[in-house]
Amino acid sequence: MKRKRIIGKGICFACLALAALGLSAATVKLNEIRLVDDSTTLSAASPEAAASAPKFTHGPAALAFDGTYIWVARQFSNSVTRVKASNGTKGGTFAVGERPVALAFDKSNVWVANFLSDNVMKLRTSDGSVLATVPVGSGPSGLAFDGTYIWVANRNSNTVSKVRSRDGLVVGTFAVGASPLGLAFDGAHIWVANNIDNTITKLRASDGAVLGTYPAGLGPFGVAFDGASIWVTNFFYVTVTKIRPLDGAVLGTFKVGECPTGITFDGSTLWIANSGANTVSRIAPGTGSVLATFGTGKAPFGVAFDGANIWVANLGSDSVSTTTAIQ
């Protein structure tokens, strides 16, 4: 099947079309929590964005865990919503910039990448207050935290910005490949998925120096580190690629579901959101074999682990799916 390139504004309509085909009746589904805006949130969101957004979804695209809540970036309502990880109850929705598409937690605060605002915002986790707004490159689409700095993938600028988390100072901007998206930190390096180049770039975290750019699959999207290897989801290959951090060598390519996007490591296995199949795959890092596949909402994109359970942002359903027992 020929697939269209992912468009720059954060949503892939091709994957939504595939997601509309639904799940096999035999697929076990995760628990699903609908995200419903209240009147305060709707009035806080941009009227222009609300008018242009698809009527069926506010576009949950990314997740982050702050120790208590799962934060969900909802790109078409210019907002983020908190969901309590222990039981799935909603804990507030907060206005951010235009088209929020990525999240990261810096041990104290949540950071949001606003794709159309060309900035990142630092939010206080207790009440969602904006503590800082930091201009970065054009089209920020990915975030990672290295323990001191927030790294931002600027999709339209083909750069990565390094932002000091304590005060929002941009300490460096570094050229990478075309259309950078996913980011991951391996303890010493930042790995960047270059979606259009079909490559992944290794940056030295201390100074942003490019140490190598290596082939990945077709349409690299999400990146994760499992403690030993780097994993990249290949949106147009229906696969994930396993890469050796030392030299970028490909250790294996493994089939998952249609249009894989988000990926996370839970300490023993990897979880991949298959946005065109309405599923999430759980794979063994040693062999790349699929251990289980679970149903989600429509067009799952972001994936996060809260230390006990997996969470999935369903872009096409305005919901999150989870292994948590919800109330």
Backbone bond lengths (Angstrom), bond angles and torsions (degrees), N, CA, C in turn:
res aa  C-N    CA-C-N  psi(-1)  N-CA   C-N-CA  omega(-1)  CA-C   N-CA-C  phi
1 M - - - 1.445 - - 1.517 110.52 -
2 K 1.325 116.78 129.29 1.457 120.09 178.26 1.511 109.25 -80.96
3 R 1.348 117.22 131.81 1.450 121.23 -176.55 1.516 110.76 -116.46
4 K 1.319 115.76 146.63 1.455 122.65 178.45 1.517 109.94 -80.66
5 R 1.336 116.90 145.35 1.457 120.46 175.13 1.523 110.79 -59.33
6 I 1.317 115.54 148.80 1.454 119.86 177.49 1.520 108.34 -66.03
7 I 1.319 117.40 131.00 1.453 118.90 -179.53 1.516 109.78 -78.82
8 G 1.326 116.43 159.82 1.457 121.62 -168.33 1.502 116.39 -74.12
9 K 1.313 120.30 -11.10 1.452 120.44 -173.09 1.515 113.65 -93.92
10 G 1.329 117.61 13.79 1.454 118.97 168.35 1.502 115.71 104.99
11 I 1.348 118.91 -18.03 1.456 120.03 -177.95 1.514 109.48 -118.34
12 C 1.305 117.58 144.34 1.459 122.06 175.83 1.514 108.14 -111.15
13 F 1.327 117.74 108.88 1.448 120.67 -177.56 1.517 111.68 -72.24
14 A 1.337 117.19 -24.40 1.456 119.94 175.83 1.515 110.99 -63.49
15 C 1.346 116.85 -41.60 1.457 119.28 -179.39 1.523 110.55 -70.67
16 L 1.345 118.06 -31.83 1.464 119.99 176.14 1.524 110.47 -65.12
17 A 1.329 116.27 -37.58 1.460 119.39 177.91 1.521 110.95 -64.43
18 L 1.347 116.11 -41.91 1.464 119.47 176.37 1.519 110.97 -64.89
19 A 1.330 116.29 -40.26 1.463 120.44 -178.60 1.505 111.96 -63.52
20 A 1.328 117.44 -29.55 1.464 120.79 -179.22 1.523 112.29 -65.01
21 L 1.329 116.57 -16.93 1.464 119.61 178.80 1.517 112.40 -69.08
22 G 1.334 116.81 -21.39 1.460 120.77 173.70 1.514 114.04 87.31
23 L 1.340 114.05 -176.11 1.463 122.78 -175.61 1.517 111.84 -102.82
24 S 1.320 114.50 157.63 1.455 119.30 167.89 1.519 109.32 -65.23
25 A 1.320 116.42 142.59 1.471 120.46 -179.62 1.515 111.67 -61.97
26 A 1.350 116.70 -19.87 1.471 120.32 -176.87 1.523 112.16 -86.10
27 T 1.330 117.72 -9.75 1.455 120.68 -177.25 1.526 110.92 -76.81
28 V 1.332 116.59 127.00 1.469 121.26 177.31 1.521 108.68 -77.49
29 K 1.320 117.29 128.49 1.461 120.87 -178.06 1.522 111.97 -94.58
30 L 1.321 115.28 146.02 1.452 121.02 171.51 1.528 109.31 -74.09
31 N 1.319 116.18 163.84 1.461 120.54 174.22 1.527 109.04 -64.16
32 E 1.324 116.08 140.44 1.460 120.64 -177.01 1.525 110.54 -120.91
33 I 1.336 115.83 133.92 1.466 122.66 179.84 1.518 108.46 -117.72
34 R 1.315 116.48 118.81 1.457 120.53 176.91 1.526 110.21 -74.42
35 L 1.317 116.30 142.09 1.458 121.68 177.49 1.528 107.58 -106.47
36 V 1.330 116.13 113.56 1.463 120.68 -174.58 1.511 109.49 -115.04
37 D 1.335 117.38 124.66 1.458 121.17 178.51 1.522 111.08 -74.86
38 D 1.340 115.26 142.76 1.454 119.20 170.65 1.526 109.13 -94.40
39 S 1.325 118.02 175.84 1.455 121.36 -174.53 1.523 112.61 -63.82
40 T 1.351 116.79 -32.16 1.464 120.18 -179.97 1.519 110.64 -64.86
41 T 1.320 116.33 -45.21 1.454 120.35 -179.33 1.518 111.28 -64.57
42 L 1.326 116.77 -43.20 1.450 119.90 -177.99 1.522 111.46 -63.27
43 S 1.312 117.46 -37.33 1.458 119.77 179.58 1.526 111.45 -73.79
44 A 1.348 117.32 -26.16 1.462 120.81 -179.44 1.517 111.82 -77.46
45 A 1.326 117.28 -27.43 1.453 120.76 -177.81 1.529 110.30 -71.65
46 S 1.348 115.93 156.39 1.455 121.31 179.24 1.524 110.88 -62.80
47 P 1.348 119.55 126.15 1.470 121.14 177.57 1.522 111.80 -59.37
48 E 1.338 116.60 -36.55 1.455 119.74 179.81 1.528 111.28 -64.25
49 A 1.349 115.36 -43.52 1.466 119.17 179.36 1.513 110.56 -65.86
50 A 1.333 117.21 -40.72 1.461 120.85 -179.73 1.520 110.73 -62.69
51 A 1.327 116.73 -36.95 1.457 120.59 -178.14 1.521 111.82 -70.62
52 S 1.356 116.89 -32.39 1.464 120.52 -176.62 1.517 113.72 -91.32
53 A 1.334 117.64 -12.18 1.465 120.87 -176.36 1.522 111.29 -73.97
54 P 1.334 117.26 147.70 1.448 119.58 173.67 1.524 110.64 -57.31
55 K 1.317 117.13 142.95 1.458 120.81 -174.47 1.519 112.72 -71.34
56 F 1.341 116.90 -20.54 1.448 119.17 -172.89 1.519 113.42 -89.15
57 T 1.327 119.33 -8.10 1.454 119.05 -174.59 1.527 111.68 -159.22
58 H 1.319 115.28 150.05 1.460 120.73 170.56 1.530 110.96 -95.31
59 G 1.324 116.69 4.98 1.457 120.56 169.56 1.507 117.65 74.64
60 P 1.337 120.34 49.98 1.470 119.61 174.47 1.526 110.69 -56.75
61 A 1.333 116.40 122.17 1.465 119.55 -171.63 1.516 114.04 -122.76
62 A 1.344 118.41 -25.60 1.462 120.32 -173.06 1.518 109.89 -148.92
63 L 1.340 115.24 160.28 1.460 122.11 -175.71 1.525 110.50 -137.81
64 A 1.331 115.45 153.96 1.469 121.69 170.15 1.523 107.63 -151.02
65 F 1.322 116.64 149.33 1.469 122.69 -179.23 1.518 109.05 -113.63
66 D 1.352 116.75 130.04 1.470 120.52 -177.01 1.524 114.00 -105.34
67 G 1.315 116.81 9.07 1.461 121.39 -177.67 1.513 112.22 105.07
68 T 1.328 116.91 -23.38 1.465 122.50 177.06 1.522 111.23 -128.89
69 Y 1.324 115.64 -46.26 1.462 121.42 -174.96 1.529 111.88 -113.73
70 I 1.333 113.96 148.28 1.447 122.00 163.93 1.522 107.21 -90.20
71 W 1.331 116.11 126.15 1.461 121.63 176.92 1.517 108.48 -98.82
72 V 1.328 115.84 137.31 1.458 121.99 -175.66 1.528 109.17 -122.97
73 A 1.330 117.74 121.11 1.462 121.90 174.99 1.523 108.75 -82.94
74 R 1.338 116.50 122.79 1.465 122.30 -177.52 1.530 107.40 -116.16
75 Q 1.323 114.40 97.03 1.458 119.62 -163.71 1.524 115.08 -68.18
76 F 1.333 119.27 -28.16 1.459 119.08 -176.06 1.524 114.00 -90.41
77 S 1.319 118.17 -3.79 1.466 119.96 172.22 1.521 111.06 -114.36
78 N 1.346 116.47 8.44 1.468 121.65 179.02 1.528 110.70 50.96
79 S 1.309 116.00 49.54 1.457 120.60 -174.99 1.516 110.90 -148.52
80 V 1.339 114.66 165.12 1.455 122.29 169.29 1.523 108.08 -125.64
81 T 1.333 115.55 144.68 1.458 121.80 -179.78 1.517 109.21 -120.74
82 R 1.354 116.32 140.01 1.466 121.31 175.28 1.529 109.74 -97.71
83 V 1.329 115.05 139.97 1.466 122.02 174.46 1.524 107.29 -129.85
84 K 1.321 116.73 128.18 1.457 119.68 -178.78 1.524 109.77 -68.91
85 A 1.320 116.14 124.42 1.458 120.73 -173.46 1.519 112.92 -66.06
86 S 1.315 117.88 -29.56 1.461 120.86 -174.65 1.520 113.34 -72.51
87 N 1.345 117.01 -29.36 1.474 117.91 -175.40 1.517 115.09 -144.24
88 G 1.327 117.94 -0.21 1.456 120.25 175.57 1.513 115.80 83.23
89 T 1.328 118.98 6.54 1.460 119.60 178.99 1.529 109.83 -76.42
90 K 1.329 115.89 143.95 1.462 120.33 -178.34 1.522 110.52 -80.03
91 G 1.325 115.87 141.26 1.457 120.62 -174.14 1.509 114.26 -123.95
92 G 1.344 118.27 28.78 1.456 120.86 176.01 1.514 112.82 117.74
93 T 1.321 115.08 151.74 1.460 122.98 176.26 1.517 108.02 -128.23
94 F 1.343 116.30 137.42 1.462 121.43 -170.31 1.524 110.44 -132.19
95 A 1.328 115.77 136.33 1.461 121.54 179.55 1.520 110.74 -72.50
96 V 1.350 115.64 138.37 1.464 121.19 175.92 1.529 108.10 -130.57
97 G 1.343 117.98 -150.82 1.446 121.08 -179.94 1.512 112.51 -83.38
98 E 1.330 115.27 -166.51 1.460 120.07 -176.77 1.524 111.86 -84.02
99 R 1.289 115.05 126.50 1.459 126.23 176.71 1.530 112.48 59.38
100 P 1.340 118.22 65.19 1.466 120.54 176.06 1.531 110.80 -68.15
101 V 1.331 117.06 125.41 1.461 120.23 -173.69 1.522 114.24 -129.26
102 A 1.342 118.24 -4.83 1.464 120.10 -179.76 1.516 109.49 -148.95
103 L 1.350 115.81 151.60 1.460 123.15 -178.31 1.524 109.65 -138.03
104 A 1.340 115.64 152.78 1.467 121.74 172.19 1.521 108.38 -152.76
105 F 1.320 116.78 149.95 1.465 123.21 177.61 1.518 107.85 -112.20
106 D 1.357 116.19 130.87 1.461 120.01 -175.63 1.531 113.56 -104.15
107 K 1.320 115.65 23.43 1.467 123.72 -178.05 1.525 112.60 85.90
108 S 1.351 116.49 -16.36 1.463 120.62 177.91 1.523 112.72 -131.51
109 N 1.313 116.60 -38.64 1.459 122.13 -173.50 1.529 110.45 -133.37
110 V 1.330 115.13 161.86 1.462 121.71 176.80 1.523 109.12 -101.79
111 W 1.324 116.34 135.97 1.463 123.02 177.38 1.525 109.85 -109.43
112 V 1.328 115.19 141.14 1.461 122.52 -177.93 1.521 109.32 -124.97
113 A 1.326 117.48 131.41 1.463 122.06 173.93 1.519 108.99 -95.71
114 N 1.336 116.83 119.31 1.457 123.12 -178.94 1.521 109.28 -101.88
115 F 1.317 116.35 103.03 1.460 123.03 -169.60 1.529 113.08 -58.15
116 L 1.315 117.46 -45.76 1.466 120.10 -176.26 1.522 113.19 -88.63
117 S 1.320 118.04 -11.02 1.470 121.25 177.14 1.523 112.59 -91.84
118 D 1.334 116.79 -10.71 1.467 122.10 -177.93 1.523 111.58 56.00
119 N 1.337 115.38 41.05 1.460 119.11 177.97 1.515 110.73 -150.05
120 V 1.327 114.56 168.88 1.457 120.90 170.10 1.521 107.54 -120.48
121 M 1.329 115.60 148.47 1.459 121.68 179.13 1.519 110.08 -118.78
122 K 1.324 115.00 143.57 1.460 122.94 175.85 1.522 107.36 -105.20
123 L 1.342 116.99 120.99 1.455 122.49 -177.14 1.521 111.17 -111.20
124 R 1.320 116.21 138.35 1.465 120.97 173.31 1.523 107.96 -74.95
125 T 1.323 116.51 127.82 1.465 119.72 -173.69 1.525 113.02 -69.37
126 S 1.320 118.34 -25.74 1.468 120.27 -176.50 1.515 113.06 -68.59
127 D 1.350 116.51 -32.59 1.467 118.38 -175.37 1.522 114.31 -143.95
128 G 1.326 118.56 5.63 1.459 121.37 177.63 1.515 115.01 75.59
129 S 1.347 118.19 7.60 1.459 120.57 179.72 1.524 111.09 -64.14
130 V 1.335 115.83 142.03 1.462 120.95 177.41 1.520 108.89 -79.56
131 L 1.330 115.92 116.92 1.471 121.63 -179.44 1.523 111.92 -92.60
132 A 1.325 116.74 -25.07 1.468 120.51 -179.78 1.517 109.05 -162.08
133 T 1.324 115.28 148.06 1.463 123.05 171.65 1.521 106.94 -126.19
134 V 1.326 116.14 120.42 1.465 121.41 -170.85 1.523 110.20 -119.42
135 P 1.335 118.85 115.08 1.464 120.59 174.52 1.535 110.43 -64.61
136 V 1.332 115.36 136.79 1.467 120.18 177.02 1.532 107.50 -129.69
137 G 1.316 118.53 -144.41 1.448 120.83 178.23 1.516 111.65 -82.30
138 S 1.316 115.83 -169.63 1.465 121.44 -178.74 1.524 110.79 -85.58
139 G 1.318 115.31 126.97 1.457 120.91 175.76 1.509 115.07 72.54
140 P 1.346 119.56 51.28 1.470 119.73 177.70 1.527 111.08 -59.34
141 S 1.328 116.04 126.51 1.463 120.73 -171.25 1.519 114.71 -133.10
142 G 1.328 118.40 -8.55 1.455 121.07 -179.86 1.512 110.58 -146.16
143 L 1.354 116.46 148.76 1.456 122.14 -178.99 1.523 110.51 -136.49
144 A 1.325 115.67 148.86 1.464 121.71 171.51 1.524 107.95 -151.73
145 F 1.327 116.27 151.24 1.467 122.30 179.26 1.518 108.59 -117.60
146 D 1.350 116.58 133.09 1.465 120.14 -177.12 1.525 113.28 -106.53
147 G 1.332 116.66 9.02 1.450 121.35 -178.40 1.520 112.43 106.73
148 T 1.330 116.30 -22.64 1.468 122.18 177.61 1.526 112.15 -134.24
149 Y 1.321 115.34 -38.37 1.467 121.10 -174.38 1.531 111.71 -118.10
150 I 1.325 114.09 147.98 1.459 121.92 168.89 1.524 107.29 -94.25
151 W 1.311 116.00 129.28 1.461 122.06 176.69 1.524 109.03 -104.55
152 V 1.323 116.47 137.21 1.455 122.80 -173.87 1.527 109.71 -125.20
153 A 1.320 117.29 123.96 1.468 121.69 174.02 1.517 108.61 -87.40
154 N 1.330 116.89 116.92 1.466 123.11 -179.40 1.526 108.55 -97.39
155 R 1.310 114.77 99.09 1.467 120.42 -169.30 1.523 113.79 -61.90
156 N 1.315 117.45 -41.65 1.468 120.22 -176.71 1.525 113.34 -83.79
157 S 1.337 116.66 -17.83 1.469 120.81 -179.84 1.523 113.27 -94.72
158 N 1.341 116.51 -11.24 1.468 121.20 -175.03 1.524 111.16 56.71
159 T 1.335 114.76 41.86 1.457 121.50 179.85 1.519 110.99 -137.26
160 V 1.324 114.62 168.44 1.461 122.70 171.57 1.522 107.06 -126.64
161 S 1.343 116.13 132.04 1.465 121.90 177.27 1.519 109.75 -101.91
162 K 1.332 116.07 143.73 1.464 123.36 176.82 1.525 107.28 -111.89
163 V 1.333 116.54 118.16 1.467 122.72 -172.69 1.524 109.38 -120.13
164 R 1.325 117.10 126.40 1.462 119.82 177.85 1.527 109.02 -71.11
165 S 1.315 116.74 122.86 1.457 119.75 -170.87 1.524 113.32 -69.14
166 R 1.329 118.89 -29.97 1.464 119.20 -174.86 1.525 113.39 -70.84
167 D 1.358 117.11 -28.51 1.462 118.40 -177.16 1.525 114.31 -136.92
168 G 1.334 118.48 1.90 1.460 121.47 176.94 1.513 115.32 77.03
169 L 1.331 118.60 12.12 1.454 121.06 179.28 1.530 110.45 -71.62
170 V 1.329 116.31 127.36 1.467 120.65 174.24 1.527 107.97 -80.98
171 V 1.323 116.41 112.07 1.468 120.29 -174.87 1.525 112.44 -97.05
172 G 1.330 117.31 -8.00 1.457 119.04 178.77 1.509 111.70 -176.86
173 T 1.332 115.87 152.60 1.464 123.14 173.95 1.519 107.05 -134.57
174 F 1.339 116.88 129.32 1.453 121.49 -168.60 1.528 110.69 -128.32
175 A 1.319 116.46 134.35 1.461 121.84 179.27 1.525 110.35 -73.10
176 V 1.337 115.05 137.07 1.466 121.38 176.28 1.527 107.81 -130.95
177 G 1.325 117.93 -150.83 1.457 121.02 179.87 1.521 112.34 -84.91
178 A 1.326 115.22 -170.50 1.459 121.25 -176.29 1.527 111.42 -79.93
179 S 1.317 115.64 127.74 1.459 124.08 176.02 1.532 113.24 60.79
180 P 1.342 117.25 61.67 1.468 119.87 178.78 1.525 110.94 -66.69
181 L 1.345 115.27 139.36 1.472 121.11 -177.93 1.525 110.77 -127.73
182 G 1.328 117.01 -88.14 1.449 120.74 -175.34 1.516 113.12 -72.66
183 L 1.350 115.45 149.39 1.455 122.97 177.92 1.526 109.10 -132.67
184 A 1.323 115.72 150.66 1.461 121.11 172.81 1.519 109.34 -150.53
185 F 1.329 116.18 149.62 1.466 123.31 178.85 1.522 108.10 -112.57
186 D 1.347 116.51 130.83 1.465 119.98 -177.64 1.524 113.52 -105.89
187 G 1.346 115.89 11.09 1.450 120.51 -177.80 1.511 113.01 106.26
188 A 1.322 116.25 -22.60 1.463 120.88 178.61 1.521 112.78 -142.64
189 H 1.324 116.82 -19.29 1.456 121.18 -174.71 1.538 110.87 -133.17
190 I 1.323 114.52 154.73 1.454 122.15 171.19 1.525 107.49 -104.80
191 W 1.328 115.21 130.79 1.464 121.43 178.46 1.523 108.59 -108.09
192 V 1.333 115.83 134.39 1.459 122.25 -172.65 1.529 109.69 -124.43
193 A 1.326 116.64 123.60 1.466 120.92 175.88 1.520 109.43 -85.32
194 N 1.331 116.38 118.06 1.464 122.57 179.35 1.524 108.25 -96.47
195 N 1.331 115.84 99.71 1.462 121.75 -166.81 1.521 113.88 -62.43
196 I 1.317 118.19 -40.08 1.462 120.39 -177.07 1.520 112.15 -85.45
197 D 1.327 117.52 -30.76 1.466 121.57 -179.49 1.528 113.80 -77.57
198 N 1.336 116.83 -14.80 1.465 120.93 -174.91 1.525 111.60 60.77
199 T 1.352 114.55 39.12 1.462 120.19 -179.00 1.521 110.14 -136.04
200 I 1.322 114.25 170.85 1.458 121.61 172.13 1.527 107.59 -131.55
201 T 1.341 115.60 135.01 1.462 121.44 -177.86 1.517 110.79 -108.12
202 K 1.328 116.23 138.44 1.463 123.52 178.34 1.529 108.19 -105.43
203 L 1.344 116.22 118.40 1.457 122.33 177.55 1.524 110.11 -109.24
204 R 1.308 117.43 140.06 1.460 120.53 172.80 1.528 107.23 -75.28
205 A 1.335 116.78 122.86 1.460 120.39 -173.82 1.527 112.87 -65.11
206 S 1.308 117.66 -29.05 1.467 120.13 -176.77 1.517 113.09 -66.07
207 D 1.335 117.62 -34.16 1.462 119.72 -175.69 1.525 114.80 -140.42
208 G 1.336 117.89 2.54 1.460 121.26 177.89 1.513 115.20 76.96
209 A 1.322 118.05 7.27 1.463 120.48 179.91 1.526 110.72 -63.83
210 V 1.334 116.16 138.00 1.462 121.10 176.52 1.524 108.41 -78.73
211 L 1.326 115.92 118.81 1.465 121.48 -179.15 1.522 112.03 -98.46
212 G 1.321 116.31 -12.96 1.461 119.41 178.66 1.510 111.38 170.85
213 T 1.321 115.64 151.85 1.465 122.39 172.26 1.524 106.70 -129.57
214 Y 1.329 116.03 126.60 1.456 120.96 -168.86 1.531 111.04 -127.83
215 P 1.333 116.45 152.32 1.460 119.73 177.81 1.530 110.85 -64.70
216 A 1.324 114.75 141.05 1.464 121.26 170.11 1.529 105.83 -123.65
217 G 1.303 118.50 -157.90 1.450 120.06 177.22 1.516 111.14 -84.05
218 L 1.318 115.97 -161.87 1.463 121.62 -178.15 1.523 109.53 -88.81
219 G 1.350 115.99 116.66 1.460 121.15 -179.70 1.514 113.88 75.66
220 P 1.341 119.54 51.27 1.475 120.56 179.27 1.518 110.88 -57.22
221 F 1.333 115.40 136.46 1.469 120.41 -170.24 1.525 111.74 -128.25
222 G 1.324 117.67 -70.47 1.460 122.12 -179.31 1.513 111.78 -100.88
223 V 1.341 115.85 154.59 1.471 121.85 -179.13 1.524 109.00 -134.55
224 A 1.330 116.94 142.02 1.465 121.88 175.11 1.523 109.31 -145.80
225 F 1.326 115.62 154.14 1.465 122.68 176.58 1.515 107.77 -117.42
226 D 1.330 116.94 128.90 1.465 120.60 -176.17 1.524 113.01 -101.51
227 G 1.340 116.93 11.86 1.456 121.20 -177.27 1.511 112.59 97.61
228 A 1.335 116.57 -16.44 1.459 120.41 179.31 1.520 112.17 -136.08
229 S 1.332 117.12 -35.73 1.461 121.63 -175.91 1.521 110.97 -132.07
230 I 1.329 115.10 158.53 1.460 123.22 172.84 1.526 107.96 -96.21
231 W 1.333 115.66 136.64 1.459 121.43 178.38 1.520 109.55 -120.16
232 V 1.333 115.59 137.99 1.458 121.79 -177.99 1.526 109.11 -129.13
233 T 1.335 116.44 130.01 1.463 119.08 173.76 1.525 109.11 -84.38
234 N 1.332 116.18 138.43 1.462 122.52 -178.10 1.523 108.76 -111.60
235 F 1.326 115.86 100.57 1.457 121.14 -171.02 1.523 112.91 -56.86
236 F 1.334 117.75 -38.84 1.453 120.39 -175.90 1.528 113.85 -99.48
237 Y 1.307 117.71 1.60 1.457 121.85 179.78 1.528 112.68 -105.34
238 V 1.326 117.73 -9.31 1.462 122.87 -175.79 1.529 109.76 58.53
239 T 1.336 116.66 34.31 1.456 121.08 -175.09 1.519 111.42 -141.36
240 V 1.334 114.68 169.54 1.458 122.97 165.24 1.527 107.83 -121.41
241 T 1.338 115.42 145.51 1.459 121.26 179.93 1.522 109.51 -112.60
242 K 1.326 115.92 136.10 1.463 123.16 178.23 1.524 108.51 -102.56
243 I 1.336 117.12 126.23 1.456 122.39 -172.92 1.524 110.70 -124.45
244 R 1.330 116.38 138.20 1.460 121.33 176.52 1.532 108.59 -79.83
245 P 1.323 118.86 122.28 1.468 120.85 -176.56 1.520 114.37 -61.78
246 L 1.325 117.96 -31.66 1.463 121.16 -175.88 1.525 112.54 -57.79
247 D 1.339 116.17 -46.02 1.464 119.61 -172.07 1.523 114.15 -136.57
248 G 1.335 117.72 6.71 1.460 120.63 178.13 1.512 114.96 76.03
249 A 1.326 117.25 9.23 1.462 119.93 -179.44 1.529 110.70 -65.98
250 V 1.329 115.82 138.67 1.460 121.09 176.88 1.519 109.16 -77.98
251 L 1.329 115.78 120.06 1.467 121.31 -179.02 1.517 112.54 -94.18
252 G 1.317 116.41 -12.80 1.457 119.56 179.02 1.516 111.20 168.49
253 T 1.314 115.98 154.45 1.462 123.02 174.34 1.513 107.41 -129.19
254 F 1.339 116.58 128.61 1.460 121.49 -169.23 1.524 110.85 -129.60
255 K 1.302 115.60 137.46 1.456 121.08 -177.21 1.525 110.73 -78.03
256 V 1.334 115.37 135.38 1.471 121.40 173.34 1.531 106.98 -125.69
257 G 1.346 118.60 -135.49 1.448 120.12 -179.60 1.513 112.76 -98.49
258 E 1.323 116.19 -176.64 1.453 122.79 -177.18 1.527 111.57 -67.83
259 C 1.322 116.49 132.65 1.474 124.04 174.96 1.530 112.77 54.04
260 P 1.331 119.54 62.15 1.466 121.10 179.45 1.530 111.46 -68.65
261 T 1.329 115.32 138.12 1.467 120.61 -176.52 1.525 110.34 -126.17
262 G 1.346 117.80 -90.19 1.451 121.51 -177.39 1.513 112.99 -71.10
263 I 1.351 114.96 152.08 1.458 121.15 179.28 1.519 108.67 -148.66
264 T 1.344 116.55 143.27 1.457 120.95 175.86 1.520 109.46 -148.00
265 F 1.335 115.15 158.68 1.465 122.44 179.99 1.520 108.21 -112.15
266 D 1.330 117.41 131.50 1.468 120.63 -176.37 1.530 113.46 -101.08
267 G 1.321 116.12 11.09 1.461 120.52 -178.01 1.503 113.11 102.91
268 S 1.326 116.85 -20.24 1.465 119.95 177.56 1.522 112.70 -140.88
269 T 1.324 118.10 -29.65 1.457 121.47 179.18 1.527 110.14 -135.56
270 L 1.342 114.31 165.53 1.457 121.26 178.04 1.523 110.21 -106.36
271 W 1.331 115.71 144.87 1.467 122.21 178.91 1.521 107.83 -120.89
272 I 1.335 115.93 132.06 1.457 121.94 -176.53 1.525 109.58 -127.14
273 A 1.337 116.24 128.80 1.464 121.58 175.88 1.524 109.36 -83.53
274 N 1.329 116.63 123.40 1.459 122.36 178.57 1.531 107.96 -101.49
275 S 1.330 115.68 93.88 1.458 119.79 -167.83 1.522 114.06 -67.75
276 G 1.328 117.42 -25.29 1.458 119.75 178.68 1.507 114.01 -91.11
277 A 1.334 117.61 -3.87 1.465 121.13 -176.80 1.521 113.02 -116.59
278 N 1.342 117.31 -5.15 1.467 121.61 -177.10 1.530 111.45 59.30
279 T 1.332 115.21 41.27 1.461 120.00 -178.83 1.524 110.08 -141.30
280 V 1.335 114.30 166.34 1.458 122.09 169.15 1.525 107.07 -127.87
281 S 1.330 116.62 133.01 1.462 122.10 -179.33 1.519 110.08 -103.08
282 R 1.317 115.87 141.32 1.462 122.49 174.49 1.518 107.32 -111.34
283 I 1.352 116.49 121.86 1.456 118.68 -175.56 1.517 111.54 -125.15
284 A 1.324 115.00 155.63 1.463 122.17 178.53 1.521 109.06 -85.88
285 P 1.343 118.90 125.02 1.468 120.15 -177.51 1.525 113.69 -66.07
286 G 1.311 117.56 -27.85 1.459 119.58 -178.95 1.509 113.45 -69.32
287 T 1.332 116.19 -40.41 1.469 120.88 -174.23 1.518 114.04 -114.24
288 G 1.341 117.27 -16.83 1.459 120.50 -175.42 1.509 113.79 76.09
289 S 1.323 117.31 5.02 1.465 120.09 -178.50 1.522 110.76 -75.24
290 V 1.328 116.37 145.47 1.459 122.12 178.00 1.520 108.92 -78.28
291 L 1.334 115.93 119.24 1.463 121.62 -179.43 1.519 111.80 -87.33
292 A 1.328 116.14 -31.25 1.464 120.57 -179.07 1.521 108.78 -165.42
293 T 1.321 116.04 155.65 1.460 123.00 174.75 1.518 108.23 -133.34
294 F 1.333 116.52 130.74 1.460 121.88 -176.65 1.523 110.31 -123.53
295 G 1.320 115.39 146.99 1.447 120.54 176.53 1.521 111.39 -76.75
296 T 1.334 115.35 149.57 1.455 122.16 178.33 1.533 107.78 -130.17
297 G 1.326 116.43 -164.73 1.450 120.28 168.66 1.521 109.39 -78.67
298 K 1.322 116.85 -167.17 1.459 120.69 -177.17 1.532 111.23 -78.14
299 A 1.325 114.32 136.60 1.463 123.09 174.70 1.526 112.85 52.76
300 P 1.339 118.07 61.33 1.475 120.04 177.04 1.524 110.53 -63.97
301 F 1.349 116.14 135.80 1.460 120.67 -178.11 1.526 111.95 -120.47
302 G 1.336 117.21 -72.84 1.450 120.73 -177.37 1.518 112.23 -82.70
303 V 1.343 115.77 150.46 1.468 122.29 177.38 1.522 108.19 -134.75
304 A 1.340 116.89 141.04 1.463 121.08 177.86 1.522 109.74 -145.00
305 F 1.334 115.11 155.80 1.463 122.73 178.11 1.516 108.08 -119.30
306 D 1.332 117.41 132.17 1.470 120.41 -176.62 1.525 113.15 -101.81
307 G 1.327 116.83 11.93 1.453 121.34 -177.29 1.507 112.75 98.38
308 A 1.327 116.14 -16.47 1.461 121.11 178.21 1.522 112.00 -137.48
309 N 1.331 117.07 -35.38 1.459 121.54 -174.16 1.521 112.29 -133.74
310 I 1.319 114.64 160.18 1.462 123.09 178.11 1.525 109.07 -98.41
311 W 1.344 114.81 143.37 1.459 122.78 177.26 1.524 108.80 -127.97
312 V 1.333 115.81 142.55 1.455 122.14 -178.24 1.523 108.80 -131.94
313 A 1.338 117.21 130.75 1.468 121.87 175.84 1.521 108.90 -89.76
314 N 1.336 116.45 122.81 1.460 122.27 -177.61 1.527 109.79 -99.66
315 L 1.322 115.09 99.57 1.451 120.90 -174.41 1.526 112.39 -60.19
316 G 1.320 117.16 -36.08 1.457 121.24 -176.04 1.505 115.54 -90.92
317 S 1.334 118.74 -3.15 1.467 121.20 -176.26 1.525 113.75 -118.77
318 D 1.327 118.63 -3.64 1.464 121.91 -172.47 1.530 110.25 50.66
319 S 1.332 114.41 51.90 1.463 120.27 -176.44 1.522 109.78 -152.67
320 V 1.337 114.48 169.95 1.462 121.60 168.17 1.522 108.17 -123.00
321 S 1.327 116.06 145.91 1.458 121.65 174.33 1.522 107.78 -110.37
322 T 1.337 116.43 149.06 1.454 119.23 -173.82 1.520 112.00 -155.32
323 T 1.330 114.58 155.32 1.454 120.64 171.89 1.533 111.07 -84.75
324 T 1.351 117.04 -5.33 1.461 121.57 177.51 1.529 110.20 -66.18
325 A 1.336 116.42 142.22 1.468 120.64 172.18 1.514 107.83 -77.46
326 I 1.324 117.80 106.37 1.467 121.93 -174.63 1.526 111.61 -84.95
327 Q 1.335 114.67 156.14 1.468 120.97 179.05 1.516 110.88 -109.32
